[in-house]
Amino acid sequence: MAERQTRQLEVLVLHTEREGSSPSTDADLHEIANNAAQSVTQLDITEQEIYQYLSRVALGQEKLDDVFAAEGIATVPLFATANLLLTFCPHEKEWWEYLDQIWDATEVADRTNLTVLPALMIRARRSVSSAGGSSRAVG
């Protein structure tokens, strides 16, 4: 279950990156954690816990139980994911629609041969450029 939540969070962060706010630096991850900690969920999770989860587990190489005490292993991924989901959910979607989109993307990513990754990255960059006002067609 935690592995699936981690994959979903990776897709959420990648979606955020696609939307123009690339979480490529430590400061960006802190900003994402800060925004998520202020979510309307009012769940018992701090900005620091969200940051640690993002930087060390979801986007890092550490295992959840190496980063958090036993009582945080179940709640941190769940609460962080809920806060991130509600914080970054597009206004035109309900949170469950956005979660479905993330699950669909995760399933597609799991089935995708990694040799197509460079082409997908080029397509994503073109798509972002096109959405930003470029007249270049993307297909």
NORCOR-V31147 format. One record per residue. RES is the residue in three letters. SS is DSSP state (hx for helix, st for strand, lp for the rest). PSI is psi in whole degrees, 0 to 359 (* if undefined). Layout:
# NORCOR-V31147
RES/SS/PSI  RES/SS/PSI
This chain:
# NORCOR-V31147
MET/lp/314  ALA/hx/324  GLU/hx/319  ARG/hx/318  GLN/hx/321  THR/hx/316  ARG/hx/320  GLN/hx/319  LEU/hx/321  GLU/hx/317  VAL/hx/320  LEU/hx/315  VAL/hx/320  LEU/hx/323  HIS/hx/317  THR/hx/319  GLU/hx/319  ARG/hx/328  GLU/lp/359  GLY/lp/356  SER/lp/82  SER/lp/121  PRO/lp/51  SER/lp/347  THR/lp/163  ASP/hx/320  ALA/hx/322  ASP/hx/318  LEU/hx/322  HIS/hx/319  GLU/hx/317  ILE/hx/315  ALA/hx/319  ASN/hx/313  ASN/hx/316  ALA/hx/325  ALA/hx/338  GLN/lp/15  SER/lp/157  VAL/lp/354  THR/lp/330  GLN/lp/31  LEU/lp/155  ASP/lp/77  ILE/lp/140  THR/lp/165  GLU/hx/318  GLN/hx/319  GLU/hx/319  ILE/hx/316  TYR/hx/313  GLN/hx/318  TYR/hx/313  LEU/hx/305  SER/hx/325  ARG/hx/330  VAL/hx/296  ALA/hx/315  LEU/lp/357  GLY/lp/195  GLN/lp/2  GLU/lp/156  LYS/lp/149  LEU/hx/314  ASP/hx/351  ASP/hx/344  VAL/hx/321  PHE/lp/151  ALA/lp/166  ALA/hx/319  GLU/hx/340  GLY/hx/346  ILE/hx/322  ALA/hx/321  THR/hx/322  VAL/hx/309  PRO/hx/320  LEU/hx/310  PHE/hx/319  ALA/hx/316  THR/hx/318  ALA/hx/314  ASN/hx/317  LEU/hx/318  LEU/hx/311  LEU/hx/330  THR/hx/319  PHE/hx/5  CYS/lp/128  PRO/lp/143  HIS/lp/331  GLU/lp/0  LYS/lp/151  GLU/lp/157  TRP/hx/324  TRP/hx/331  GLU/hx/320  TYR/hx/321  LEU/hx/318  ASP/hx/318  GLN/hx/318  ILE/hx/316  TRP/hx/316  ASP/hx/316  ALA/hx/322  THR/hx/316  GLU/hx/319  VAL/hx/317  ALA/hx/321  ASP/hx/329  ARG/hx/351  THR/lp/134  ASN/lp/128  LEU/hx/347  THR/hx/342  VAL/hx/359  LEU/hx/313  PRO/hx/319  ALA/hx/322  LEU/hx/322  MET/hx/318  ILE/hx/315  ARG/hx/318  ALA/hx/317  ARG/hx/320  ARG/hx/320  SER/hx/316  VAL/hx/317  SER/hx/319  SER/hx/319  ALA/hx/336  GLY/lp/8  GLY/lp/358  SER/lp/146  SER/lp/0  ARG/lp/130  ALA/lp/144  VAL/lp/134  GLY/lp/*
